[in-house]
Amino acid sequence: MFRADGAFSGFAVDDLEAAHRFYADTLGLRVEVLEGSGFLTLHLGSGGRVLVYGKPRHEPASFTVLNFPVADVEAAVDDLRSRGVDTKIYDDADFPTDSRGIMREGGPLIAWFRDPAGNVLAVLDE
C-alpha cells in the first residue's frame, strides 16, 4: 500500500566524493555515506533528508533542487562567498540579481548557487 510517511527527495551528481566534501565541509550538513551503495544521505536541520546518488553522464538540474530558508539572505550570501561558493550564477536576462546574486524583486529575497555537479541550490528568506 502506498504511504507518504517518510517521503524524501533525491538528485544525481557526477562525483559522490566531491558532493560529500561540498555538502559536509562547505555547507556543514551532516552527510551519511551508505557504504557500497553509491548513495549519500543529506540530513537537514528540519529533520528531512535528501538522497544524493551518482549517475554516469550526469547532467545538472536546470531548476532548484534544494532550498535553504535563512533569516538573513545577505548574511547567508556573505557566508557562502567566504567559503568559496559563487552566488552570482545567473545573468540579468535569466533573473534580475544584484552583483552578489541576490534577487530582490518579485518575491522573497533569494540567491542561487551550484553544487560541484552543477545542480542549483538556493538560500531564501524564511
SEPALO-161628 format. One record per residue (C-alpha): residue number from 1; x, y, z. Coordinates in Angstrom, 1 decimal. Layout:
% residues N
<site k="NUM" east="X" north="Y" up="Z"/>
...
This chain:
% residues 126
<site k="1" east="0.0" north="0.0" up="0.0"/>
<site k="2" east="1.3" north="3.5" up="-0.9"/>
<site k="3" east="2.2" north="5.6" up="2.1"/>
<site k="4" east="3.5" north="9.2" up="2.1"/>
<site k="5" east="5.1" north="8.9" up="5.5"/>
<site k="6" east="8.8" north="9.4" up="5.5"/>
<site k="7" east="8.9" north="10.6" up="1.8"/>
<site k="8" east="12.1" north="12.2" up="0.8"/>
<site k="9" east="13.7" north="13.7" up="-2.3"/>
<site k="10" east="16.8" north="12.9" up="-4.2"/>
<site k="11" east="19.0" north="14.2" up="-7.0"/>
<site k="12" east="22.0" north="13.0" up="-9.0"/>
<site k="13" east="25.7" north="14.1" up="-9.0"/>
<site k="14" east="28.6" north="13.1" up="-11.2"/>
<site k="15" east="31.1" north="12.8" up="-8.3"/>
<site k="16" east="30.0" north="11.5" up="-4.9"/>
<site k="17" east="33.3" north="12.3" up="-3.2"/>
<site k="18" east="33.1" north="16.0" up="-4.4"/>
<site k="19" east="29.4" north="16.1" up="-3.3"/>
<site k="20" east="30.3" north="14.7" up="0.1"/>
<site k="21" east="33.0" north="17.3" up="0.6"/>
<site k="22" east="30.8" north="20.2" up="-0.6"/>
<site k="23" east="27.7" north="19.3" up="1.5"/>
<site k="24" east="29.6" north="18.3" up="4.6"/>
<site k="25" east="32.6" north="20.6" up="4.6"/>
<site k="26" east="31.4" north="23.6" up="2.7"/>
<site k="27" east="27.8" north="23.7" up="3.7"/>
<site k="28" east="28.1" north="22.0" up="7.1"/>
<site k="29" east="25.4" north="19.4" up="6.6"/>
<site k="30" east="25.5" north="16.0" up="8.3"/>
<site k="31" east="26.2" north="13.6" up="5.4"/>
<site k="32" east="25.8" north="9.8" up="5.8"/>
<site k="33" east="27.7" north="7.6" up="3.4"/>
<site k="34" east="25.7" north="4.5" up="2.5"/>
<site k="35" east="28.8" north="2.2" up="2.0"/>
<site k="36" east="28.9" north="0.3" up="-1.2"/>
<site k="37" east="25.6" north="1.7" up="-2.5"/>
<site k="38" east="26.7" north="4.7" up="-4.4"/>
<site k="39" east="24.4" north="6.9" up="-2.2"/>
<site k="40" east="24.8" north="9.7" up="0.2"/>
<site k="41" east="22.1" north="10.9" up="2.6"/>
<site k="42" east="22.0" north="14.6" up="3.5"/>
<site k="43" east="20.4" north="15.2" up="6.9"/>
<site k="44" east="18.7" north="18.6" up="7.0"/>
<site k="45" east="18.1" north="20.6" up="10.1"/>
<site k="46" east="14.4" north="20.3" up="9.6"/>
<site k="47" east="14.6" north="16.6" up="10.1"/>
<site k="48" east="14.2" north="15.9" up="6.4"/>
<site k="49" east="16.7" north="14.0" up="4.3"/>
<site k="50" east="17.8" north="14.0" up="0.7"/>
<site k="51" east="19.2" north="11.1" up="-1.2"/>
<site k="52" east="22.2" north="12.0" up="-3.4"/>
<site k="53" east="23.3" north="9.4" up="-5.9"/>
<site k="54" east="26.0" north="9.1" up="-8.5"/>
<site k="55" east="24.9" north="9.0" up="-12.1"/>
<site k="56" east="27.0" north="8.3" up="-15.2"/>
<site k="57" east="26.7" north="11.1" up="-17.8"/>
<site k="58" east="25.1" north="13.3" up="-15.2"/>
<site k="59" east="23.5" north="16.5" up="-16.5"/>
<site k="60" east="22.9" north="19.2" up="-13.8"/>
<site k="61" east="19.3" north="20.0" up="-12.9"/>
<site k="62" east="18.3" north="23.3" up="-14.5"/>
<site k="63" east="16.0" north="24.1" up="-11.6"/>
<site k="64" east="16.5" north="24.5" up="-7.9"/>
<site k="65" east="16.9" north="21.1" up="-6.3"/>
<site k="66" east="17.4" north="22.2" up="-2.7"/>
<site k="67" east="16.3" north="25.4" up="-0.9"/>
<site k="68" east="17.8" north="26.6" up="2.4"/>
<site k="69" east="15.5" north="29.0" up="4.3"/>
<site k="70" east="17.5" north="31.6" up="6.2"/>
<site k="71" east="16.7" north="34.5" up="8.5"/>
<site k="72" east="19.1" north="36.8" up="6.6"/>
<site k="73" east="19.8" north="36.2" up="2.9"/>
<site k="74" east="22.5" north="38.9" up="2.7"/>
<site k="75" east="24.4" north="37.3" up="5.7"/>
<site k="76" east="24.0" north="33.8" up="4.2"/>
<site k="77" east="25.4" north="35.0" up="0.8"/>
<site k="78" east="28.3" north="36.7" up="2.6"/>
<site k="79" east="29.0" north="33.4" up="4.5"/>
<site k="80" east="28.7" north="31.3" up="1.3"/>
<site k="81" east="31.0" north="33.6" up="-0.6"/>
<site k="82" east="33.6" north="33.4" up="2.2"/>
<site k="83" east="33.5" north="29.6" up="1.8"/>
<site k="84" east="34.3" north="30.0" up="-1.9"/>
<site k="85" east="30.7" north="29.5" up="-3.2"/>
<site k="86" east="29.7" north="31.6" up="-6.2"/>
<site k="87" east="26.3" north="33.1" up="-5.7"/>
<site k="88" east="26.2" north="35.1" up="-8.9"/>
<site k="89" east="25.2" north="32.2" up="-11.3"/>
<site k="90" east="22.5" north="34.0" up="-13.3"/>
<site k="91" east="22.8" north="37.0" up="-15.5"/>
<site k="92" east="20.0" north="39.6" up="-15.5"/>
<site k="93" east="18.4" north="38.1" up="-18.6"/>
<site k="94" east="17.5" north="35.0" up="-16.5"/>
<site k="95" east="16.8" north="36.7" up="-13.2"/>
<site k="96" east="17.4" north="40.3" up="-12.1"/>
<site k="97" east="20.0" north="39.8" up="-9.5"/>
<site k="98" east="22.5" north="42.2" up="-7.9"/>
<site k="99" east="26.3" north="41.9" up="-8.0"/>
<site k="100" east="26.2" north="39.3" up="-5.3"/>
<site k="101" east="23.5" north="37.2" up="-6.9"/>
<site k="102" east="20.6" north="38.3" up="-4.7"/>
<site k="103" east="17.2" north="38.7" up="-6.5"/>
<site k="104" east="15.3" north="41.4" up="-4.7"/>
<site k="105" east="12.2" north="41.7" up="-6.9"/>
<site k="106" east="9.1" north="39.6" up="-7.5"/>
<site k="107" east="9.1" north="37.5" up="-4.3"/>
<site k="108" east="11.3" north="36.7" up="-1.3"/>
<site k="109" east="15.0" north="37.6" up="-1.3"/>
<site k="110" east="16.7" north="34.7" up="-2.9"/>
<site k="111" east="20.2" north="33.8" up="-4.1"/>
<site k="112" east="21.1" north="30.7" up="-6.1"/>
<site k="113" east="24.4" north="28.8" up="-6.2"/>
<site k="114" east="25.6" north="25.4" up="-7.6"/>
<site k="115" east="27.0" north="22.3" up="-6.1"/>
<site k="116" east="30.1" north="20.7" up="-7.7"/>
<site k="117" east="27.9" north="18.7" up="-10.1"/>
<site k="118" east="26.2" north="22.0" up="-11.3"/>
<site k="119" east="22.9" north="21.4" up="-9.6"/>
<site k="120" east="21.2" north="24.6" up="-8.5"/>
<site k="121" east="20.6" north="25.3" up="-4.8"/>
<site k="122" east="19.3" north="28.4" up="-3.1"/>
<site k="123" east="19.1" north="30.4" up="0.1"/>
<site k="124" east="15.9" north="32.4" up="0.6"/>
<site k="125" east="14.1" north="34.4" up="3.2"/>
<site k="126" east="12.3" north="32.3" up="5.8"/>
